[in-house]
């Protein structure tokens, strides 16, 4: 053991690093350590997402997602401006392709107003084609606030600023346990252990496991990993998409459906689907971790989700193995797209918290313990919201000092 810290943050993704940055900005004398098991920042959820700056359109007014996304959006833009990180507020259109989607679309439009968004407008097909000439649909609307950015670059800058402010970041150390005492906890890694007054758990795909280290009773959440697979559009067909095109989401399922996203570094992605991953960091179809898969399949909440959404799940799995089926879903938005226009892209794994009763947590979840703060559910729009979530967690932490 080298020294004692005031706060140790487990996880070097965007939420952990944003929390570290806000802590050091608000209380510079805080002795702070970030422990990351990989060899660099943003190796999992943050580094595999599609780089969208979300406007706050989808989230229930007053929820942690809505308030943090709307506040975090402006904080992210300001940070990118100050630090010279490229971004583009290009806007997106949300498109209803079938009559039964129109009431959901109109509800989303109203929710955007409730969340304080301005400047967006309802469109007929001719109006949509002013933004996206190749789109097909019966009704839609334009959201000017949506943008694109490289979140790995954002993370690297957060880490740089944390170090400038005297915070420490160590890599290649996996946390294997936390021993709690009255005043201090020992955070144990495979290589050593570190003493701290407070642990902040931002472990993403393993947040439930780390949370379990910080309490006596069983945790009532489990992280269920869902893989999202992308295709990229061949360069000669990228003209079919100018910016971002989204479908109307299924209101019962916490995913946004396959969509088209122009990327800040060039190129256009199509996707993602949402299939159960057979391991928590399973980026390929055949990545399997028997113990993790068993823990998923035997979780009572997952069994209830599977019973309720088995048809949706089978459809997503079919699209995962059938490029033709994936293309057909994309053709609802852009009929001209062909299977031959798509080449395999990357994949990401989303940490979706599921409670024992089969509830897929839609909102951010922060659970406080005497010696710990656990960020147990931080799915999209956590990257957009990162500085706001970081500030929220930092304020909870600093109340204790």
C-alpha distance (Angstrom), angle and dihedral (degrees) to the residues before:
residue distance angle dihedral
X1 . . .
X2 3.78 . .
X3 3.81 105.3 .
X4 3.78 145.6 -31.4
X5 3.80 120.9 -91.8
X6 3.78 132.8 -158.9
X7 3.81 91.8 -140.8
X8 3.79 134.4 12.6
X9 3.81 118.1 -166.8
X10 3.80 116.2 -156.8
X11 3.82 109.8 -148.7
X12 3.80 133.8 41.3
X13 3.79 98.1 -145.0
X14 3.78 124.2 114.8
X15 3.83 96.5 -79.2
X16 3.81 94.3 47.9
X17 3.79 93.3 47.5
X18 3.81 93.8 44.3
X19 3.81 88.8 51.5
X20 3.82 90.4 49.7
X21 3.80 90.9 49.9
X22 3.82 93.6 49.4
X23 3.82 91.5 47.2
X24 3.81 92.6 52.5
X25 3.80 92.4 44.2
X26 3.81 93.1 50.3
X27 3.83 97.8 38.9
X28 3.82 109.0 18.5
X29 3.82 94.3 -177.3
X30 3.84 92.2 60.8
X31 3.82 109.6 123.3
X32 3.78 98.5 -133.6
X33 3.79 135.4 -179.7
X34 3.82 128.8 -176.5
X35 3.82 114.7 -158.9
X36 3.81 116.9 -159.5
X37 3.81 122.5 180.0
X38 3.81 94.9 -152.3
X39 3.81 126.6 68.7
X40 3.82 95.2 -107.8
X41 3.79 141.4 17.0
X42 3.82 127.1 -80.5
X43 3.80 97.2 19.6
X44 3.80 97.3 146.6
X45 3.82 132.1 26.7
X46 3.81 94.9 -2.4
X47 3.79 95.7 48.2
X48 3.80 95.2 45.1
X49 3.80 102.5 48.6
X50 3.79 125.8 105.3
X51 3.80 96.6 -106.8
X52 3.81 97.7 -116.5
X53 3.80 120.8 158.2
X54 3.80 101.0 -144.1
X55 3.79 120.8 -144.0
X56 3.82 99.2 -150.1
X57 3.79 93.4 -106.6
X58 3.81 100.6 134.1
X59 3.78 104.1 45.3
X60 3.78 129.8 101.1
X61 3.83 108.7 -101.7
X62 3.78 110.7 -102.2
X63 3.83 94.2 17.0
X64 3.81 120.8 128.3
X65 3.80 87.5 -110.5
X66 3.82 93.3 54.4
X67 3.80 97.7 43.0
X68 3.81 95.1 42.8
X69 3.80 94.3 43.3
X70 3.80 93.8 51.1
X71 3.82 93.3 45.0
X72 3.81 93.3 38.4
X73 3.81 92.5 49.2
X74 3.80 92.4 64.7
X75 3.81 92.4 40.3
X76 3.82 89.8 53.7
X77 3.81 93.2 48.3
X78 3.81 90.9 48.6
X79 3.82 91.2 48.4
X80 3.81 92.3 48.8
X81 3.82 89.9 49.8
X82 3.81 93.2 49.0
X83 3.81 94.3 45.7
X84 3.80 98.9 39.5
X85 3.83 95.7 -117.0
X86 3.83 109.9 158.6
X87 3.81 116.5 -116.9
X88 3.80 136.6 156.5
X89 3.81 126.5 -150.7
X90 3.78 91.6 -154.2
X91 3.82 97.8 153.4
X92 3.79 128.0 -135.2
X93 3.78 139.5 -128.2
X94 3.81 124.6 -130.7
X95 3.80 111.2 -150.3
X96 3.80 134.0 -158.7
X97 3.80 109.2 -155.2
X98 3.83 97.6 176.6
X99 3.83 131.8 46.0
X100 3.81 93.8 -118.2
X101 3.82 89.3 59.5
X102 3.81 94.1 58.4
X103 3.86 96.9 81.6
X104 3.84 89.4 49.5
X105 3.82 89.8 48.7
X106 3.80 90.8 50.5
X107 3.81 90.0 48.2
X108 3.81 90.0 52.5
X109 3.79 90.2 49.8
X110 3.80 89.9 53.2
X111 3.81 91.4 46.4
X112 3.80 89.1 54.4
X113 3.81 89.3 56.0
X114 3.82 90.4 48.3
X115 3.81 89.2 52.8
X116 3.80 90.7 54.4
X117 3.80 99.8 -105.5
X118 3.78 115.6 151.9
X119 3.78 137.2 -170.7
X120 3.76 98.8 39.2
X121 3.77 121.2 125.7
X122 3.78 140.2 -165.1
X123 3.81 114.0 -111.6
X124 3.78 139.4 -162.8
X125 3.81 119.4 -147.0
X126 3.81 93.2 -83.4
X127 3.80 89.6 50.5
X128 3.82 92.4 48.8
X129 3.79 90.4 50.6
X130 3.78 90.7 57.9
X131 3.82 85.3 67.7
X132 3.82 100.0 30.1
X133 3.83 111.5 20.0
X134 3.83 94.9 -166.7
X135 3.81 99.6 46.6
X136 3.81 124.1 117.0
X137 3.81 125.1 -155.2
X138 3.78 145.5 111.7
X139 3.80 100.0 -118.8
X140 3.78 137.7 -0.9
X141 3.77 146.2 149.9
X142 3.79 138.5 -131.5
X143 3.83 122.0 -123.7
X144 3.83 109.3 -160.9
X145 3.82 95.8 -172.0
X146 3.83 97.0 65.4
X147 3.80 115.7 103.0
X148 3.80 146.4 161.4
X149 3.82 132.9 -114.3
X150 3.82 140.7 154.7
X151 3.82 105.8 -102.2
X152 3.82 93.3 -169.2
X153 3.81 87.5 61.1
X154 3.82 89.2 48.2
X155 3.83 90.2 52.0
X156 3.78 92.9 48.9
X157 3.79 89.4 53.2
X158 3.83 92.1 47.7
X159 3.82 88.5 52.8
X160 3.80 92.0 48.4
X161 3.83 91.0 51.4
X162 3.83 92.4 46.9
X163 3.80 90.1 54.7
X164 3.81 92.1 45.8
X165 3.81 87.6 55.8
X166 3.80 92.1 52.2
X167 3.80 100.4 -97.0
X168 3.80 120.0 138.2
X169 3.80 128.1 -133.2
X170 3.79 122.8 -170.0
X171 3.80 125.3 -170.8
X172 3.77 135.5 -156.7
X173 3.81 96.0 36.1
X174 3.80 119.4 119.7
X175 3.80 115.5 -159.0
X176 3.80 108.7 -125.7
X177 3.81 100.7 173.6
X178 3.79 147.3 -11.7
X179 3.81 121.6 -135.7
X180 3.79 110.6 -158.6
X181 3.80 125.6 -152.0
X182 3.78 131.2 174.4
X183 3.82 95.6 -90.4
X184 3.80 105.1 8.4
X185 3.78 139.6 35.7
X186 3.78 126.8 -152.2
X187 3.78 112.7 -137.5
X188 3.79 104.9 -154.1
X189 3.79 122.0 -154.6
X190 3.80 131.2 178.2
X191 3.83 89.0 -97.6
X192 3.82 106.2 35.0
X193 3.78 145.0 -30.4
X194 3.81 133.0 -101.6
X195 3.80 127.9 -155.8
X196 3.81 121.0 -136.6
X197 3.79 142.8 163.7
X198 3.81 93.0 -136.6
X199 3.81 135.6 21.4
X200 3.81 120.3 -152.9
X201 3.79 111.8 -163.6
X202 3.82 114.2 -149.7
X203 3.79 94.8 151.7
X204 3.82 96.4 137.2
X205 3.79 108.9 -164.5
X206 3.82 89.5 24.2
X207 3.80 98.2 38.4
X208 3.81 92.7 114.3
X209 3.82 91.2 51.9
X210 3.81 92.5 50.5
X211 3.82 90.6 44.1
X212 3.80 88.5 55.8
X213 3.83 89.1 58.2
X214 3.83 89.1 59.6
X215 3.81 100.3 54.8
X216 3.79 141.4 46.0
X217 3.81 98.7 -137.3
X218 3.82 123.8 69.6
X219 3.79 112.7 -91.9
X220 3.81 113.3 -114.0
X221 3.81 94.8 -141.6
X222 3.75 132.8 69.8
X223 3.78 127.6 -165.9
X224 3.81 110.0 -123.2
X225 3.82 110.5 -163.9
X226 3.81 116.7 -136.6
X227 3.79 118.0 -171.7
X228 3.79 118.6 -144.1
X229 3.80 114.5 -159.0
X230 3.79 124.5 -159.3
X231 3.76 136.7 -160.7
X232 3.78 122.4 -156.1
X233 3.79 121.8 -138.0
X234 3.79 115.4 -120.7
X235 3.82 112.4 -107.0
X236 3.83 93.8 -112.3
X237 3.83 90.7 58.3
X238 3.80 99.7 41.3
X239 3.82 89.2 98.4
X240 3.83 86.7 76.5
X241 3.84 89.1 74.9
X242 3.79 122.0 48.2
X243 3.83 99.4 178.8
X244 3.83 130.6 -32.3
X245 3.82 127.7 -18.8
X246 3.82 120.4 -175.7
X247 3.81 132.0 -178.1
X248 3.80 123.9 -134.2
X249 3.84 104.1 -85.3
X250 3.77 124.7 -123.6
X251 3.83 102.1 -103.8
X252 3.82 91.4 -146.6
X253 3.80 96.1 55.1
X254 3.84 125.1 62.8
X255 3.81 94.7 -133.4
X256 3.80 129.5 89.9
X257 3.82 100.5 -134.8
X258 3.82 127.5 -118.3
X259 3.79 111.7 -43.9
X260 3.80 142.8 163.5
X261 3.81 120.5 -102.9
X262 3.78 128.5 -176.6
X263 3.82 108.1 -145.1
X264 3.79 125.9 -133.9
X265 3.81 91.4 -127.4
X266 3.80 93.0 50.1
X267 3.78 133.8 -86.2
X268 3.80 133.1 69.3
X269 3.81 127.4 -97.5
X270 3.79 125.5 -153.9
X271 3.79 119.5 -158.1
X272 2.93 156.3 -16.7
X273 3.76 115.7 -147.4
X274 3.83 116.6 -171.4
X275 3.80 117.1 -125.9
X276 3.79 130.3 162.7
X277 3.82 108.8 -95.9
X278 3.80 115.2 -138.2
X279 3.80 91.1 -141.2
X280 3.79 132.4 25.4
X281 3.78 93.4 -110.8
X282 3.80 94.5 32.7
X283 3.79 105.2 141.7
X284 3.82 94.7 161.6
X285 3.80 127.7 61.0
X286 3.78 93.5 -115.3
X287 3.83 97.9 42.7
X288 3.81 101.5 122.6
X289 3.80 131.3 174.6
X290 3.80 106.2 -175.1
X291 3.81 96.7 -155.2
X292 3.81 94.7 46.7
X293 3.81 92.0 45.7
X294 3.82 90.5 49.9
X295 3.82 90.2 50.2
X296 3.81 89.4 52.7
X297 3.80 96.1 46.0
X298 3.81 94.0 46.7
X299 3.80 96.1 47.7
X300 3.85 106.3 110.6
X301 3.80 91.6 -140.6
X302 3.81 92.8 54.6
X303 3.79 90.8 49.1
X304 3.81 89.1 55.6
X305 3.83 91.5 47.4
X306 3.81 90.5 49.7
X307 3.82 91.7 49.8
X308 3.80 91.0 50.6
X309 3.82 100.7 41.1
X310 3.80 103.3 28.3
X311 3.81 92.8 122.8
X312 3.81 92.5 50.8
X313 3.80 89.7 45.5
X314 3.81 93.2 50.7
X315 3.80 89.7 49.7
X316 3.81 91.0 52.4
X317 3.81 91.2 46.8
X318 3.81 90.9 49.4
X319 3.82 90.0 51.9
X320 3.80 88.5 50.0
X321 3.82 91.8 59.5
X322 3.82 98.5 30.8
X323 3.79 117.9 65.1
X324 3.81 88.0 -173.7
X325 3.82 91.1 58.4
X326 3.81 91.1 46.2
X327 3.81 89.6 50.5
X328 3.81 91.2 49.2
X329 3.81 90.5 56.3
X330 3.82 90.0 51.2
X331 3.82 91.3 47.5
X332 3.80 89.8 65.0
X333 3.81 85.9 71.3
X334 3.82 100.6 30.3
X335 3.82 112.2 20.2
X336 3.83 92.4 -172.0
X337 3.81 93.6 65.2
X338 3.81 112.6 107.0
X339 3.77 132.6 -162.5
X340 3.80 89.3 -114.5
X341 3.84 89.9 57.9
X342 3.81 91.8 66.5
X343 3.80 128.5 80.9
X344 3.83 123.4 -176.5
X345 3.78 112.8 -88.7
X346 3.77 132.0 -177.3
X347 3.78 131.6 -62.4
X348 3.77 135.8 -138.5
X349 3.80 133.2 -161.7
X350 3.79 119.3 -135.7
X351 3.80 119.8 -150.2
X352 3.81 102.5 -135.6
X353 3.79 115.0 -174.8
X354 3.80 113.7 -140.5
X355 3.79 123.1 -171.6
X356 3.80 125.9 -141.2
X357 3.82 91.9 -98.7
X358 3.80 94.4 56.8
X359 3.79 97.7 -97.4
X360 3.81 113.8 148.9
X361 3.80 100.0 -146.4
X362 3.77 108.3 -123.0
X363 3.80 97.3 -176.9
X364 3.78 132.3 61.9
X365 3.81 111.7 -89.7
X366 3.82 123.4 -150.2
X367 3.82 115.9 178.3
X368 3.81 119.6 -167.3
X369 3.79 124.1 -150.9
X370 3.85 128.9 177.3
X371 3.83 93.3 -95.9
X372 3.79 100.4 17.6
X373 3.80 147.9 50.5
X374 3.81 113.4 -152.9
X375 3.80 120.7 -160.4
X376 3.81 94.3 -158.7
X377 3.80 102.7 168.9
X378 3.77 122.3 28.6
X379 3.82 108.3 147.7
X380 3.80 125.2 152.7
X381 3.05 124.9 -10.2
X382 3.83 87.4 36.9
X383 3.82 92.7 104.8
X384 3.81 92.8 52.8
X385 3.82 89.3 42.7
X386 3.81 96.5 42.3
X387 3.81 99.3 113.3
X388 3.79 91.2 45.3
X389 3.82 92.8 48.1
X390 3.80 87.9 45.5
X391 3.79 90.7 53.0
X392 3.83 91.6 47.3
X393 3.82 92.0 51.2
X394 3.82 92.4 42.3
X395 3.80 90.4 54.2
X396 3.83 91.0 50.0
X397 3.82 89.0 49.8
X398 3.80 97.9 45.9
X399 3.79 92.1 52.2
X400 3.81 84.6 71.8
X401 3.83 95.2 58.3
